[in-house]
Amino acid sequence: MAPTDAPPVVKSAIRRGPERCHIVSFQWLKDSIRRNTKLPEEEYRLPNTDNSRRLRTKLRKEWRRGVEDGVRFINRNLFHALQDKEGFSYEVTLMRDDPENEIEGERYVLYLFESNAKPHLYCESTPRP
């Protein structure tokens, strides 16, 4: 059961922390009743909720970073750089010199991206300065 779907009693136990409240599976209760004794909780303890909370926080930060990159370049949560089977990345560098307009060494790099969703969508982008 995910912590967001958990009943209020479980949420309260999660807030207390693993040192004050041991969260075990329902199987622990069944086995304890069947054997008519309180069994040790270690075997029945649920995964550490602090680690899952840390993981959710990390994923949120990565998502925000992808969205921020999307403003300047492309949202990496939705797209990845397209590569062929040999690992060739589709990047094209365009350069130009225009002495009449005093432009020398102007350079743009175009990237081809593929969506993470299926069916794949494709887009090209170049980073904004």
C-alpha positions as CSV (number, residue, x, y, z in Angstrom):
1,M,0.0,0.0,0.0
2,A,1.4,3.3,-1.0
3,P,1.8,5.9,1.8
4,T,-0.6,8.3,0.0
5,D,-3.3,5.6,-0.1
6,A,-2.7,4.6,3.5
7,P,-5.3,5.0,6.3
8,P,-4.7,7.8,8.8
9,V,-3.4,5.3,11.4
10,V,-0.7,4.1,9.1
11,K,0.2,7.7,8.1
12,S,0.5,8.5,11.8
13,A,2.8,5.6,12.4
14,I,5.0,6.6,9.4
15,R,5.3,10.1,10.9
16,R,6.5,8.6,14.2
17,G,9.4,7.0,12.5
18,P,10.9,3.5,12.5
19,E,12.6,3.8,15.9
20,R,9.3,4.5,17.7
21,C,6.9,2.5,15.6
22,H,7.6,-0.7,13.7
23,I,5.4,-1.1,10.6
24,V,4.9,-4.8,9.8
25,S,2.9,-6.7,7.2
26,F,-0.5,-8.2,8.1
27,Q,1.2,-11.6,7.8
28,W,3.0,-10.9,11.1
29,L,-0.3,-10.6,12.9
30,K,-1.7,-13.8,11.3
31,D,1.4,-15.8,12.2
32,S,1.5,-14.4,15.8
33,I,-2.1,-15.4,16.3
34,R,-1.6,-18.8,14.8
35,R,1.5,-19.5,17.1
36,N,-0.2,-17.8,20.0
37,T,2.9,-15.7,20.7
38,K,4.4,-12.3,19.6
39,L,6.8,-13.0,16.8
40,P,9.9,-10.9,16.1
41,E,9.1,-8.1,13.7
42,E,12.3,-8.1,11.7
43,E,11.2,-10.7,9.1
44,Y,7.8,-8.9,8.6
45,R,9.0,-5.3,8.6
46,L,7.9,-3.2,5.6
47,P,10.4,-1.4,3.5
48,N,11.8,1.8,5.1
49,T,9.4,4.6,4.3
50,D,12.2,7.2,4.8
51,N,14.0,5.8,1.7
52,S,10.8,6.0,-0.3
53,R,10.2,9.5,0.8
54,R,13.8,10.4,-0.1
55,L,13.3,8.7,-3.5
56,R,10.1,10.8,-4.2
57,T,12.0,14.0,-3.3
58,K,14.8,13.1,-5.6
59,L,12.4,12.3,-8.5
60,R,10.6,15.6,-7.9
61,K,13.9,17.5,-8.1
62,E,14.9,15.7,-11.3
63,W,11.5,16.5,-12.8
64,R,11.8,20.2,-11.9
65,R,15.3,20.3,-13.4
66,G,13.9,18.7,-16.6
67,V,11.1,21.3,-16.8
68,E,13.6,24.2,-16.2
69,D,15.8,22.8,-19.0
70,G,12.7,22.7,-21.2
71,V,12.3,26.4,-20.9
72,R,15.9,26.9,-22.2
73,F,16.3,23.9,-24.4
74,I,14.0,20.7,-24.2
75,N,12.3,18.9,-21.3
76,R,14.4,15.8,-20.8
77,N,11.6,14.2,-18.8
78,L,9.6,13.9,-22.0
79,F,12.4,13.5,-24.7
80,H,15.8,11.9,-25.1
81,A,18.5,12.5,-27.7
82,L,17.9,10.2,-30.6
83,Q,20.7,7.6,-31.2
84,D,20.9,4.9,-33.8
85,K,21.8,1.2,-33.1
86,E,25.5,2.0,-33.2
87,G,25.2,4.9,-30.7
88,F,25.4,7.7,-33.3
89,S,23.8,10.8,-31.8
90,Y,21.9,13.0,-34.3
91,E,23.6,16.4,-33.8
92,V,24.2,18.7,-36.7
93,T,26.5,21.7,-36.4
94,L,25.8,24.7,-38.7
95,M,28.4,27.4,-39.1
96,R,28.4,30.5,-41.2
97,D,30.5,33.5,-41.9
98,D,28.9,36.7,-43.4
99,P,31.5,39.4,-43.8
100,E,29.0,41.9,-45.2
101,N,27.1,41.8,-41.9
102,E,30.2,41.4,-39.8
103,I,29.2,37.9,-38.7
104,E,32.1,35.6,-38.3
105,G,32.0,32.0,-36.9
106,E,28.3,32.0,-36.0
107,R,27.5,28.5,-34.9
108,Y,24.3,26.5,-34.2
109,V,24.0,22.9,-33.0
110,L,20.8,21.2,-34.0
111,Y,19.7,18.1,-32.0
112,L,17.1,15.5,-33.0
113,F,15.0,14.2,-30.1
114,E,12.7,11.2,-29.7
115,S,9.8,11.2,-27.2
116,N,9.9,8.7,-24.3
117,A,6.2,7.9,-24.9
118,K,5.1,5.5,-27.6
119,P,4.3,6.0,-30.4
120,H,7.4,8.1,-30.6
121,L,7.3,11.8,-31.6
122,Y,10.3,13.5,-33.0
123,C,11.5,17.1,-32.6
124,E,14.6,19.2,-33.3
125,S,15.9,21.8,-31.0
126,T,18.9,24.1,-30.5
127,P,19.8,25.5,-27.1
128,R,19.0,29.1,-26.5
129,P,21.9,31.4,-25.4
